[in-house]
Amino acid sequence: MSSLIQQIAVTAGAVASDPREAPALARQIGFGGLLFNAFSPTLDLTSLSATGRREFRHVLGAAGVKLVGLRADLGPKGFGLEADVDLLLTKLDAVLESAVALGAEVTCIDLGPLPAPAVYVQRKPKVNADLAGLIIVPTLEPEPEPIPVSPPPDPELVSQVDAAMFELGRRADRYNASVGFSSSLAGFAALERALSAARCPWFGVDLDPIATLRDQWPLDEIMSRLGSLVRHVRGRDAVVGAEGRTKPAVIARGDVKWRELLNALSDAGYHGWITVDPLELQDRRAAASAGLKQLKAYGE
């Protein structure tokens, strides 16, 4: 676990509003890496010239911190039927190209809403007279059909999302860009379906511990299905209330079972970055420092 814990980064906006000040301040607190939003009110990293990119890398290098990644969000429509998919792909193409040019290890993308696969419950087989008696070779009834408990997704929506993901995968392959996906508006089952349909070796998961608290899948199922695909981990925590509502908390002061999560990541062979992300908390810098201290304690 210790090798995993050593790679702790922080979101740039948590330590400074000016991106140029973030590297030095992050290093001063004790972080080894930074994750930037690709688009922010103060800096559009996709619009940097060649000179601007060199200066950006120089500032990071001078501070002794690594660029963990860039983050982008597709918004509330995602790749849905009402979205301008061509425009989104154009923007994401620029993000992927910029991430690779700047030396980022991963691009983190929140896909927004995703079509969820239908859920079925298996019926129990009927017990016939032979099965009820003491016989050597029972006569089995035909296997009953499973009961659908949620409807299948809209085929048109599935087709559009899958086509967009395929095209995004083609562009990731062009740039050799590793991509970690999350969805603040869909569950892990929907994310798994989208990744399985895309079948892109550059695609994986940007694991958000808060999402594991409110998902229908328990943590062990999430990790058994998607653990090998984790490309990046967000360092966040929250207290869970009624109906799955969550309130942001400093790492280790919420309901995330961090030791269990870290052990599961280690078992899955994950050796990437954990990026402390306290942007929803009031005192971001203090929360970032506290989160770093706690994560290091888990590695001792």
Secondary structure, 3 states (H helix, E strand, C coil): CHHHHCCEEEEHHHHCCCCCCHHHHHHHHCCCEEEEECECCCCEHHHCCHHHHHHHHHHHHHHCCEEEEEEEECCCCCCCCCCCHHHHHHHHHHHHHHHHHHCCCEEEEECCCCCCCCCEECCCCCCCHHHHCCCCCCCCCCCCCCEECCCCCCHHHHHHHHHHHHHHHHHHHHHCCCEEEECCCCCHHHHHHHHHHHCCCCEEEEECHHHHHHCCCCHHHHHHHHHHHEEEEEECEEEECHHHCEEEECCCCCCCCHHHHHHHHHHCCCCCCEEECCCCCCCHHHHHHHHHHHHHHHCC
